[in-house]
C-alpha cells in the first residue's frame, strides 16, 4: 500500500523475471497481493500495461477497510490507460 510507482515497477519486473525464468512462459496476467490496487493506486494499471501485462484481477468491486473499489465494474471489462488497454477480471 505504500510503494511508489518506481518501487512498484521494480518489484513487478523482478517478479515477472523470476516467474518467466522458472516457468519458461511469458507472464501476461497479474493480481496484486491483497487486491491492493485501490482508488489511491490506479496509477499501477498504466505500469502494468507498460510492462506487458494484458489481464489484471486486482480491483475488487467491494468496500473493505484495506482494499476494494465499491463502484468498480463487476464483470470483465477493458480499462484504458495512457499506455494502452488492459482487461480487468474482477474477483466474484
Phi and psi in degrees as a GROMACS rama.xvg file:
@    title "Ramachandran Plot"
@    xaxis  label "Phi"
@    yaxis  label "Psi"
@TYPE xy
-114.684  7.13449  UNK-2
-69.2733  145.164  UNK-3
-83.916  165.88  UNK-4
-55.7384  -40.6127  UNK-5
-65.9164  -40.7076  UNK-6
-64.9092  -40.7958  UNK-7
-62.3252  -46.4124  UNK-8
-60.106  -44.4693  UNK-9
-62.8783  -44.6241  UNK-10
-63.4481  -42.4421  UNK-11
-61.854  -47.6048  UNK-12
-59.5601  -44.3088  UNK-13
-62.8673  -41.8574  UNK-14
-66.3706  -45.3709  UNK-15
-60.382  -44.7866  UNK-16
-61.1793  -43.4201  UNK-17
-63.9441  -44.2805  UNK-18
-66.9002  -44.1375  UNK-19
-66.3679  -38.4978  UNK-20
-64.5448  -39.7496  UNK-21
-75.3931  -34.2761  UNK-22
-103.47  -23.515  UNK-23
73.2887  15.6821  UNK-24
-122.251  140.115  UNK-25
-68.5422  136.581  UNK-26
-88.4404  122.919  UNK-27
-128.811  -0.967197  UNK-28
-124.075  152.778  UNK-29
-147.177  145.795  UNK-30
-139.812  122.732  UNK-31
-67.549  142.594  UNK-32
-56.8496  136.057  UNK-33
54.9865  29.5896  UNK-34
50.1085  43.6645  UNK-35
-79.9058  5.6418  UNK-36
-83.8329  112.814  UNK-37
-121.82  -175.844  UNK-38
-61.2979  -23.1222  UNK-39
-79.5829  -15.2704  UNK-40
-127.832  28.6122  UNK-41
-62.8369  -18.5531  UNK-42
-56.6031  -25.0648  UNK-43
-64.874  -28.0643  UNK-44
-63.0889  -39.0706  UNK-45
-64.5347  -39.8326  UNK-46
-65.1555  -40.9799  UNK-47
-56.7344  -46.4371  UNK-48
-61.9585  -45.6348  UNK-49
-60.9808  -28.897  UNK-50
-95.3337  11.3155  UNK-51
92.2946  6.55656  UNK-52
-77.0025  133.88  UNK-53
-109.955  -23.9981  UNK-54
-133.34  133.302  UNK-55
-127.048  150.299  UNK-56
-140.688  53.5433  UNK-57
-111.917  -11.2969  UNK-58
-101.831  106.34  UNK-59
-88.1807  119.435  UNK-60
-79.7146  66.6615  UNK-61
-153.22  167.274  UNK-62
-98.7722  133.398  UNK-63
-152.583  154.136  UNK-64
-67.1313  -19.9891  UNK-65
-115.92  -20.0581  UNK-66
-146.505  172.889  UNK-67
100.034  151.549  UNK-68
-132.105  99.2021  UNK-69
-54.7545  -31.5012  UNK-70
-87.5725  0.820023  UNK-71
-66.3238  151.257  UNK-72
-63.0532  146.907  UNK-73
-99.7731  -2.33728  UNK-74
-118.462  157.493  UNK-75
-54.3024  138.626  UNK-76
-159.605  164.805  UNK-77
-94.4175  139.12  UNK-78
-109.429  139.782  UNK-79
-105.104  128.696  UNK-80
-118.783  167.049  UNK-81
-59.5677  -19.9405  UNK-82
-98.2521  -3.98118  UNK-83
139.066  -169.127  UNK-84
-102.613  158.974  UNK-85
-145.003  133.039  UNK-86
-81.0401  131.467  UNK-87
-110.274  124.096  UNK-88
-114.488  91.0499  UNK-89
-66.7917  142.689  UNK-90
-65.8012  151.54  UNK-91
